[in-house]
Each structure stands twice: as structure tokens, then as C-alpha cells.
Amino acid sequence: MKKKVSLFLIMILCVFTFAGCGSSSNQGKSEDNKKSTKDISFVTPDGLTAIAVAKLIKEKPEIKSGYNVNYTIEQNSDSLVTSVMKSEPDIAIVPSNVAATVFNKNKEYKIAGTVGFGSFYIGTTNQNQSVEDLKGKEVYNIGKGLTPDIIARTILKEKGIDVDKEINFSYVNTVNELAPIILSGKSEYAVIPEPALSTVQSKNDKFNVMLNLNEEWKKLNDSQYGYPQSTIIVKKGLLENDKEFVSELLKQVKDSEEWIYNNKETVGDYCEEIGVSAKKPIVVKAIDRSNIKYVGIKDCYKEYETYFKKLNEFDPKTIGGSIPNDEIFMEK
């Protein structure tokens, strides 16, 4: 009897021992899986670029097994630039001149492609206006020495306007300050991007486009796409060690941007859900004039060469002191 009891106890002990081993083994596997998952930080500013990748942010598709992408929409552009300067995000969408500045500072990022070309316009509440009508006028713009200012001044100068003497530029710090000034009647002329343009027009149908700056840039510079407004940059280390992941992510970015043009209503819903500041009706209206278009750097590096050259002529400080060498490009 004692032998039977002892045997029974041994069997029970074995069961728990094996069960414990199995549990420990599974726990170990779970911990290994956690360790093997690589977290990737992807940052985009609010506005058009967030709209461009809204599908990715909302649906969070698996890019590649073993990778977890954390998307952030940065409301403050200064915070985004500071973060990139510190080499914090793995992937970021930034103004194209910032991509040059960061490269000249630390060589930590490479340009993978453009997510959007020019979306700046000169608008007015007056009818039948031409460039000549800007002479002697006050024109509101965003951020002295920033992209809207550089582009507007460069184009107007090449069209024969002395931008320092014949136009009085007044500046606001952010695009959110621009719309109220126009709507209050304080300004008859303004350099304005989408989706702010659609916001203004939804409240004042007399405000119309007199100059599409991207189209003018294309004509003046024999450019296929226009000036690269928003650039996707990738950390050099990620490109070197996770090439397949980066390639698949960029493909998803391209697909996401193409998708928005046939799914505007859904894009509007997505944008409201993920925290884009523009409301759904404005997002839907702005898409057609947004010039959102992903082009890999291999197919648009010439646009950057022209852009950096023009900015260097305007003020070398706008691109970090000098034109970046070809190492800035992921490929060419």
C-alpha cells in the first residue's frame, strides 16, 4: 500500500514538474519574442504630411514581422526639429530644408524620398490679379526665412519683382495665425498653404488663388514635380541594419498616399480619429490641392539639387550652411 502511495505521489510530482517546465519554457519564449520585437519611432508634423500617412497611423499594418512602428503626430514644428536634431526618431517627415540642415549637423539621417511637393499659393480677396498687382502691397506670410518665405521670394524675384523694395512682407509665426488675419479683412494678399487655404475659402468664397507657387517653380526651373516641400528621412543605422524593413515601410507610405485620392471621406474620418487638427470637411476639400505624392529619392534627387541650390543662393543658413553632398541621399 505504501509503495502504491509513494508511486502515486511521484507521478503527481512529475506532472507538476513537467507542467512547471512547460510554463517556464513558454514564459521564456514569450520574453524572447518581446526582446526580438524592434520598436521603430515614426514622427510626422500635423497637417498635410499627417494626412498623407493617415492610413498607416490609423490602421497600423504590420510592416514586417518583428517590428513595431510607433507613430506620433507632432503639433509643434519646433519640437519636431529639436527632436530630429537630437537624432531621436528613427524615421521622420520634415521640411526639406530641415533635412539638409540636420545632415550638415550630424550626418545621422538620409533622404528616402518626398512625401509632398509644393502646396503653397498666393491668394487674394481681390479679383483678376496678376503678379504686378503685388507691387506696393502688404503680403502676409509664415515665418521669415522659412520655406513659404523662401519659395515666394525666390519665385517673385525670378518673375521680375524686387521683393525687398516693391513688396511689404508681414509675418506670422504659424499657419494658424494666418487664417484669422485674412478672414478679418486685415490682409488682401497672403502666401498660404493647404489645408489653411481650404479653411479660409470655406468661410470666405471671395478669397481666391492668384498664383500656384509649385506650378511657377516647375516652369522657372524646368522641374518635373516642383519643389520638394516635405521629406521623409531615415536614420542611417536603420538603413544599414534593417534595409528590408525600410524598403517595405516606404512602399506602404507610397500606397497610403495613393490611397487617399480615392478615399477622401475615409481619410477625413481617419484624420479626426488620429488627431489631425484640420476637420474632416477641410481635409476632404484640401486633398486635391495638397500635392501629396510619394516619390522615392532615386527618381527625384534632381529636384533636391535644384532646391538646395536655390536655398543656398537665398541664404546658406536655411540649409545648415552649405549644399549637402550626395551622401544625404539614400540612393541615387
Secondary structure, DSSP 4 states (H G I P E B T S, - for coil): -HHHHHHHHHHHHHHHHHHHHHHHHHHHHHHHHHHHPEEEEEEEESSHHHHHTHHHHHH----STTEEEEEEEES-HHHHHHHHHTT--SEEEEEHHHHHHHHHHH--EEEEEEEEE--EEEEESSSS--GGGGTT-EEEEESTTSHHHHHHHHHHHHTT--TTTT-EEEEESSHHHHHHHHHTTS-SEEEEETTHHHHHHHH-TT-EEEEEHHHHHHHHHT-SS--EEEEEEEEHHHHHH-HHHHHHHHHHHHHHHHHHTT-HHHHHHHHHHHT-SS-HHHHHHHGGGT-EEEEEGGGTHHHHHHHHHHHHHH-GGGGTSS---GGGBS--
